[in-house]
Amino acid sequence: MSDRIVPFKKFDDDKQVVFAEVYAPGVIDSQGDFMTQEEIEKMAWRFMSQGRVSKVDTQHDLIDNGSLVVESFTAREGDPDFIKGAWVVGMKLPDKEWRLAKDGQLNGFSMYGQGIRKERMVEMEIPDDGMLKGHTSEAEGHEHEYVVTFDKSGNFLGGRTVPDKSGHIHNIEKGTATERILEHSHRFSFMEYLI
């Protein structure tokens, strides 16, 4: 079962449509899994071919909320907004969900489904000090720089954000999101910073 939230990257206010990556190649999800570009494309095409464009719920309550997938594509090389090979959807939201999205209470897509795990060896070059820095996604009008650490075997140990202008921080314990503090959290991915 996958439960991965991907932040909204674009809003079309006139049409009440949000855009975000559903899944991006090589980006580790909250269960420690990832998919290749080819696997993502198959998944996206299967979803569309099965006509599941209105099978959208809120907070995994499994009750269709009236949202509709109105665009679906695989991001191409040079796309200014999305990772190459990512499955991107544009989703028209009903009034209630649109207000929640604009207020930041709904901040992304969370894919829910079943998959088959295949063990794969991934080689990553982690800095000698085991520390990796990056930037979170924006939430509540700000982002954070973050630092995560790894042990000598490459196991993720966690981390925290650097204080923003207001002085608050978020701990990073697992997955792809910071802990929730001051009624918000931030999404992050450290994979693009690894060589």
Secondary structure, 3 states (H helix, E strand, C coil): CEEEEEECCEEECCCCEEEEEEECCCCCCCCCCCCCHHHHHHHHHHHHHCCCCCCCCCCCCCCCCCCEEEEEEECCCCCCCCCCCCEEEEEECCHHHHHHHHCCCCCEEEEEECCCCCCCCCCCCCCCCCEEEEECCCECCECCEEEEEECCCCCEEEEEECCCCCCCCCEECCCCECCCECCECCECCCHHHCC
